[in-house]
Amino acid sequence: MSDDIWQRAEIESPCIKLCSIHPEARICVGCMRSMNEIRDWSRFTPETRRQLMEEELPGRAARLRKRRGGRAAKVQ
């Protein structure tokens, strides 16, 4: 039996099905894409999608996760 019937040509995506828009950054906290990028994703070329996933999204994740909490958030 062949696995060929189970292969699908899906669009490469960073989506992890944890969809929630950050209120200040206005990006999805799951995939780090902007609302416009999510909307236009299926229209992007594979090269554009890969570039975003490799070069743009990791930096966004680092900036978004750099949070200050507790006393450090109060002292400014």
C-alpha positions in Angstrom: 0.0 0.0 0.0 1.3 3.5 -0.9 1.2 6.6 1.2 0.7 8.7 -1.9 -3.0 9.2 -1.3 -2.2 10.8 2.1 0.1 13.5 0.8 -1.4 16.9 0.3 0.2 20.0 -1.2 -0.6 22.4 1.6 0.6 25.9 1.9 3.6 26.1 4.2 2.6 28.0 7.3 3.9 28.9 10.7 0.4 28.4 12.2 0.4 26.3 15.4 -3.4 26.7 15.9 -2.9 29.0 19.0 -4.6 32.0 17.5 -4.8 35.1 19.6 -4.0 38.6 18.6 -1.7 40.5 21.0 -3.5 43.7 21.9 -0.5 46.1 21.6 1.7 44.4 19.1 -1.3 43.4 16.8 0.3 40.1 15.9 -0.8 36.5 16.5 0.9 35.2 19.6 0.9 31.7 18.1 2.5 32.2 14.7 3.8 35.8 15.1 2.2 37.0 11.8 0.4 40.3 11.5 -3.2 40.3 10.7 -2.4 41.4 7.1 0.1 38.6 6.7 -2.5 36.1 7.9 -5.0 37.4 5.5 -2.6 37.4 2.5 -0.7 34.2 3.3 -2.3 32.1 0.6 -1.4 34.7 -2.0 2.3 34.9 -1.0 4.8 33.0 -3.1 6.6 30.1 -1.4 9.7 32.2 -1.3 8.0 35.1 0.4 6.5 32.7 3.0 9.9 31.1 3.7 11.6 34.4 4.0 9.0 35.6 6.5 9.3 32.4 8.5 13.1 32.4 8.6 13.9 36.1 8.9 11.0 38.0 10.2 8.9 35.9 12.6 11.7 34.7 14.9 12.6 38.3 15.7 9.0 39.2 16.5 8.8 36.2 18.8 11.9 37.4 20.7 10.6 40.9 21.1 7.1 39.9 22.1 8.4 37.4 24.7 10.7 40.0 26.3 8.2 40.9 29.0 8.8 42.6 32.3 6.7 41.4 35.2 6.5 41.8 38.9 8.5 44.6 40.5 10.6 45.2 37.3 7.4 46.2 35.5 6.5 48.8 38.2 10.0 50.4 38.4 10.6 52.7 35.5 
